[in-house]
Amino acid sequence: MTWRIGEGAAMDDVAVGTLLASTLRVSVPLILCALAGCLSERSGVIDLGLEGKMLLTAFTAGAAAAVFGSLPLAMVLALAVGVALSMLHGYACVSHRGEQVVMGMAITMTAAGLTVVLGIAWFHQGGQTPALPDAVRLAAWFPVSADGLRELPVGIEALALGLLGHNGMVYAALALVPLVWWVLTRTRFGLRLCAAGENPAMVDAAGVSVHALRYAALALNGLLCALAGCYLVLAQNPSFIPHMTAGRGYMALAAMIFGKWRPVGAFFACLLFGFLDALAIRLQGTALPLVGAVPVQAIQALPYVLTVVLLAGFIGRARAPKALGVPYAKTH
């Protein structure tokens, strides 16, 4: 027996399901980077290097996959580069109390130039890596098609199309949101980490190393940024392209602030940005009532315009961790 109420409903379900699936796919790097930013900034370290870490790890994954032809090796090397960048960040800003904003921008600017130079030198394709075969790309789990779901009730087909058929990184990103929330709010390590961003002197007085907590937060930050970079090359695109992050690191930073430095709030902000990005793709070339055909550039600018609008003050009162950006020197 079918629960269909008409062909129009079927088409609506397919359209909604496709839009939901696209929203999840484009939101993954934002979610991972926003969680990375939550961890580092809740510990007291500003991270404007999310963009650069994601870009350099994406290049590492793409280059390693093209040269060695191994998906696990590509991901391991990308994770190692992500952690190394975060440790460099910690060495400059935690151990030597350097300017955190400047260091984050230095990582991003270095990554933007280094990936192009190395790409040209190694692959001679204008900074791109060779197209990767399917054997070194993340495969979809539970592949589905609209034809295979036509007998489902109204609304369930859209949900199934939206949630099934993704690769493992999508489901991992969704699972990491409650996991990071649980770590920050329900574990001793997470509570100490948050205390290091609020009152590091109190943490130090309790006999816990503030520097060790901040280094741990940065290590997790590097792993999450590396996963975002891996996703861009091994799942979303067939090869590395120069500057392919396209400001996603800054959008993730905006989502984190919009979410008030909380994983769940940042997650919903990332979904909003992802929805606008997916909607922009679908609206390209579409004529809207009273407007006509909207220029492609205007549609593509929607997520970035929203980022600026949110950061301009439409996010309500958001209080940053009290010790955010403040270097800590142990007193004797």
C-alpha positions in Angstrom: 0.0 0.0 0.0 1.3 3.5 -0.8 0.8 6.6 1.3 1.4 9.0 -1.7 -1.0 11.9 -2.0 0.0 12.8 -5.5 2.9 13.4 -7.9 3.3 16.9 -6.6 4.0 15.6 -3.1 6.6 13.2 -4.5 8.4 16.0 -6.3 8.3 18.2 -3.1 9.7 15.4 -1.1 12.6 14.9 -3.6 13.3 18.6 -3.6 13.3 19.0 0.1 15.3 15.8 0.6 17.9 16.9 -1.9 18.2 20.4 -0.3 18.6 18.8 3.2 21.3 16.4 1.9 23.1 19.4 0.2 22.9 21.4 3.4 24.5 18.6 5.5 27.3 18.0 2.9 28.3 21.7 2.7 28.0 22.2 6.5 30.5 19.5 7.5 33.7 21.6 7.2 32.0 24.4 9.0 30.9 22.2 11.8 34.3 20.6 12.3 36.1 24.0 12.2 33.5 25.6 14.6 34.0 22.8 17.1 37.8 23.3 16.7 37.3 27.0 17.5 35.1 26.2 20.5 37.8 24.0 22.0 40.7 26.4 21.5 38.8 29.5 22.5 37.1 28.0 25.5 40.6 27.3 26.8 41.6 30.9 26.2 43.4 30.8 22.9 42.0 32.8 20.0 42.3 30.9 16.7 42.1 32.9 13.5 44.1 30.2 11.8 41.2 27.9 11.2 41.1 28.8 7.6 44.9 28.2 7.1 44.9 24.9 9.0 42.0 23.6 7.0 43.6 24.7 3.7 47.0 23.2 4.4 45.6 19.9 5.6 43.4 19.7 2.6 46.5 20.1 0.4 48.3 17.5 2.4 45.5 15.0 2.0 45.1 15.7 -1.7 48.9 15.5 -2.4 49.4 12.4 -0.3 46.4 10.6 -1.9 47.7 11.5 -5.4 51.3 10.4 -4.7 50.7 7.3 -2.5 47.3 6.2 -3.6 46.3 5.4 0.0 43.3 6.9 1.8 44.4 6.0 5.3 47.9 7.4 4.7 46.5 10.6 3.3 44.3 11.1 6.3 47.0 10.3 8.8 49.4 12.8 7.2 46.8 15.4 7.1 46.0 14.9 10.8 49.7 15.1 11.6 50.0 18.4 9.8 46.9 19.8 11.5 48.3 18.9 15.0 51.8 20.3 14.0 50.2 23.6 13.0 48.3 23.8 16.3 51.5 22.9 18.2 53.3 25.8 16.4 50.4 28.0 17.4 50.7 26.9 21.0 54.5 27.3 21.0 54.2 30.9 19.9 51.1 31.9 21.9 51.0 29.7 24.9 54.7 29.0 25.7 56.0 32.4 24.5 52.9 34.5 25.0 52.9 35.8 21.5 50.0 37.8 19.9 47.3 35.2 19.2 45.5 37.2 16.5 48.7 37.8 14.6 49.8 34.2 14.8 46.5 32.9 13.5 46.6 35.3 10.6 50.2 34.3 9.9 49.2 30.6 9.7 46.4 31.4 7.3 48.5 33.6 5.0 51.4 31.1 5.0 49.1 28.3 4.1 47.5 30.3 1.3 50.9 30.9 -0.3 52.6 27.6 0.5 49.9 25.4 -0.9 50.1 27.2 -4.3 53.9 27.1 -4.4 54.1 23.5 -3.5 51.3 22.5 -5.8 52.9 24.2 -8.8 56.3 22.7 -7.9 55.1 19.2 -7.4 52.3 18.7 -9.8 52.7 21.4 -12.5 48.9 22.0 -12.7 48.6 25.6 -11.6 48.6 24.7 -7.9 46.0 21.9 -8.2 46.6 18.2 -7.4 45.8 15.5 -9.9 42.2 14.3 -9.9 41.8 11.5 -7.3 40.4 8.1 -8.2 37.5 6.7 -6.3 39.7 4.2 -4.4 41.2 7.1 -2.4 38.0 9.0 -1.8 35.4 8.6 1.0 32.6 6.3 -0.2 28.9 6.9 0.6 27.2 4.8 3.3 23.6 3.6 2.8 23.4 4.8 -0.8 19.8 5.6 -1.8 17.8 7.0 -4.7 14.5 8.7 -5.0 13.1 5.8 -7.0 13.9 3.4 -4.2 12.0 5.4 -1.6 8.7 6.2 -3.4 6.7 3.9 -1.2 7.6 5.7 2.0 5.0 8.0 3.7 4.9 11.7 2.8 7.8 13.5 4.6 9.7 10.3 5.4 11.1 10.2 1.9 12.5 13.7 2.2 14.1 12.8 5.6 15.6 9.6 4.2 16.9 11.3 1.1 18.5 14.0 3.3 20.0 11.8 5.9 21.1 8.6 4.0 23.7 8.2 1.3 26.4 10.4 2.9 30.0 9.4 3.6 31.2 8.5 7.1 32.7 12.0 7.6 29.2 13.5 7.6 27.9 11.2 10.3 31.2 11.7 12.3 30.7 15.5 12.2 27.1 15.1 13.5 28.3 12.7 16.2 31.1 15.0 17.3 28.7 17.9 18.2 27.1 16.1 21.2 30.5 14.5 22.0 32.3 17.8 22.2 29.4 19.2 24.3 29.6 16.3 26.7 33.4 16.7 27.0 33.2 20.4 27.7 30.3 20.2 30.2 30.4 16.8 31.8 34.0 15.7 32.1 36.8 16.8 34.5 39.1 17.6 31.5 36.4 19.7 29.8 35.5 21.7 32.9 39.2 22.4 33.6 39.7 23.4 30.0 36.8 25.9 30.2 38.1 27.2 33.6 41.5 27.8 31.9 39.7 30.2 29.6 37.7 31.9 32.3 40.1 32.1 35.3 43.5 30.5 34.6 45.0 31.7 37.9 42.4 29.6 39.7 43.3 26.6 37.6 46.9 27.1 38.4 46.3 27.5 42.1 44.5 24.1 42.0 47.7 22.5 40.8 46.6 22.0 37.2 48.8 23.2 34.3 47.1 25.9 32.3 49.6 25.5 29.5 49.0 21.7 29.3 45.2 22.3 29.0 45.7 24.9 26.3 48.1 22.6 24.4 45.5 19.8 24.7 42.8 22.0 23.4 44.9 23.1 20.5 45.8 19.5 19.7 42.1 18.6 19.4 41.6 21.8 17.4 44.3 20.7 14.9 42.7 17.2 14.5 39.2 18.7 13.8 40.6 21.2 11.3 42.5 18.4 9.6 39.3 16.4 9.3 37.6 19.4 7.7 40.5 19.7 5.2 40.3 15.9 4.5 36.6 16.2 3.8 37.1 19.0 1.3 39.5 16.9 -0.9 38.5 13.3 -0.2 34.7 13.7 -0.2 33.5 17.1 -1.5 35.9 17.8 -4.4 37.9 15.4 -6.6 41.2 17.2 -6.1 42.8 20.1 -4.2 42.2 23.5 -5.7 44.1 26.6 -4.5 42.2 28.7 -2.0 39.4 26.1 -2.0 38.4 26.8 1.6 36.9 30.1 0.3 36.6 31.7 3.7 34.9 28.7 5.4 37.3 29.0 8.3 36.0 32.6 9.0 32.4 31.5 8.5 33.0 28.8 11.1 34.5 31.4 13.4 31.3 33.5 12.9 29.2 30.4 13.6 31.1 29.8 16.8 30.5 33.4 18.0 26.8 33.2 16.9 26.6 30.0 19.0 28.1 31.9 21.9 31.1 29.5 22.1 28.9 26.5 22.6 29.1 23.4 20.4 25.3 23.0 19.9 24.7 26.7 19.1 27.6 26.7 16.7 26.2 23.6 15.0 22.9 25.2 14.3 24.6 28.3 13.0 26.7 26.1 10.6 23.5 24.4 9.4 22.1 27.9 8.7 25.2 28.8 6.7 25.1 25.5 4.9 21.5 25.8 4.1 22.1 29.2 2.5 25.0 27.8 0.5 23.0 24.9 -0.7 20.1 27.2 -1.5 22.4 29.5 -3.5 23.5 26.5 -5.6 19.9 25.6 -6.4 18.8 29.1 -7.1 21.5 29.8 -9.7 19.7 30.6 -13.0 16.3 30.5 -11.4 13.8 33.3 -12.0 12.2 34.6 -8.9 8.8 36.4 -8.7 9.0 40.2 -9.1 12.8 39.9 -9.4 13.5 37.8 -12.4 16.8 36.0 -12.9 19.0 36.7 -9.9 22.7 37.2 -10.8 24.8 34.2 -9.9 27.2 36.4 -8.0 24.4 37.7 -5.8 23.3 34.2 -4.9 26.8 33.0 -4.1 27.3 36.0 -1.8 24.3 35.1 0.4 26.3 33.0 3.0 29.0 35.7 3.3 26.5 38.5 3.6 24.8 36.6 6.4 28.2 36.2 8.1 28.8 39.9 8.1 25.2 40.7 9.3 25.5 38.3 12.2 28.8 39.6 13.3 27.5 43.2 13.0 25.4 42.6 16.1 22.4 40.5 15.3 23.4 37.6 17.5 22.2 39.0 20.8 24.5 39.3 23.8 27.5 36.9 23.4 30.1 36.9 26.2 33.5 35.5 25.3 35.6 33.6 27.8 37.1 36.2 30.2 40.7 35.1 29.6 40.3 34.7 25.8 43.4 36.1 24.1 45.2 36.8 27.4 48.6 35.0 27.7 49.1 33.3 31.0 52.4 33.5 32.9 52.7 31.2 35.9 53.5 33.2 39.0 55.8 31.9 41.8 
